[in-house]
Amino acid sequence: HLNFYGKELKIASDIVDGNPDLIENIISNQIIYSGALPDLLDTLAESFNFTYRIVRNPNWGVMNDRGQWTGMVADVSIILNLIKKLNILKKKA
């Protein structure tokens, strides 16, 4: 059984007008999210013992002139590279 031991995960997303998957509401100066994405994340968080915070990132990502990704694509790329390195270390052990 997968357990994240209460770790907070940052979920990068952007609000797209008319998309019911992620709706942003401001109530008493606090941002409250609703829709299919928060519903799914709530279920997963309860099952796998983590919390989450949605981080607005309107920049999906482009490759800059140095050949590096920006935005959410860069975030995913960094995670994939870390997983790759961990798998290499496991094989060496």
C-alpha positions in Angstrom: 0.0 0.0 0.0 1.5 3.3 -1.1 1.9 5.9 1.7 3.2 9.4 1.4 3.3 9.8 5.2 1.4 13.2 5.2 3.8 14.8 2.7 2.4 17.9 0.9 2.5 17.7 -2.9 2.4 20.8 -5.0 0.0 20.4 -7.9 0.8 22.7 -10.8 -2.3 23.8 -12.8 -3.9 26.7 -14.5 -7.5 27.9 -14.6 -9.0 27.7 -18.0 -12.3 29.6 -18.5 -15.2 27.2 -18.9 -13.3 24.1 -17.7 -15.3 22.4 -15.0 -12.3 20.3 -13.9 -10.8 23.1 -11.8 -12.9 26.0 -10.7 -11.4 28.8 -8.5 -13.6 30.7 -6.0 -12.5 33.3 -3.5 -14.4 33.1 -0.2 -13.4 35.3 2.7 -10.1 36.2 1.0 -9.2 32.6 0.7 -8.9 30.7 -2.6 -11.1 27.6 -2.7 -10.9 25.1 -5.5 -13.7 22.8 -6.7 -14.4 20.5 -9.6 -13.3 17.1 -10.8 -9.5 17.7 -10.2 -9.9 18.6 -6.5 -12.4 15.8 -6.0 -10.0 13.3 -7.4 -7.1 14.7 -5.4 -9.1 14.6 -2.2 -9.8 10.9 -2.8 -6.2 10.1 -3.6 -4.9 12.1 -0.7 -7.1 10.2 1.7 -6.1 6.8 0.2 -2.4 7.5 0.0 -1.9 9.8 3.1 -0.8 13.1 1.5 -1.9 16.7 1.5 -1.8 18.9 -1.6 -1.6 22.5 -2.6 -2.7 23.7 -6.0 -0.1 26.1 -7.4 -1.2 28.4 -10.3 1.2 28.1 -13.2 -0.2 29.6 -16.4 3.1 28.7 -18.2 2.7 25.2 -19.6 6.2 25.4 -20.9 8.4 26.2 -23.9 12.0 25.3 -24.7 14.2 28.3 -24.2 17.3 29.2 -26.3 19.5 27.0 -24.0 17.4 23.9 -24.8 15.8 23.9 -21.3 12.1 23.5 -20.7 10.2 26.1 -18.6 6.9 26.0 -16.7 5.1 22.9 -15.8 7.0 20.8 -18.4 10.2 21.7 -16.6 8.6 20.6 -13.3 7.7 17.2 -14.8 11.1 16.9 -16.5 12.9 17.5 -13.1 10.9 14.8 -11.4 11.4 12.3 -14.2 15.2 12.9 -14.1 15.2 12.4 -10.3 13.3 9.1 -10.7 15.7 8.0 -13.4 18.7 8.8 -11.1 17.1 6.9 -8.2 16.5 3.9 -10.4 20.2 3.9 -11.5 21.3 4.1 -7.9 19.1 1.2 -6.9 20.6 -0.9 -9.7 24.1 -0.2 -8.5 23.3 -1.0 -4.9 
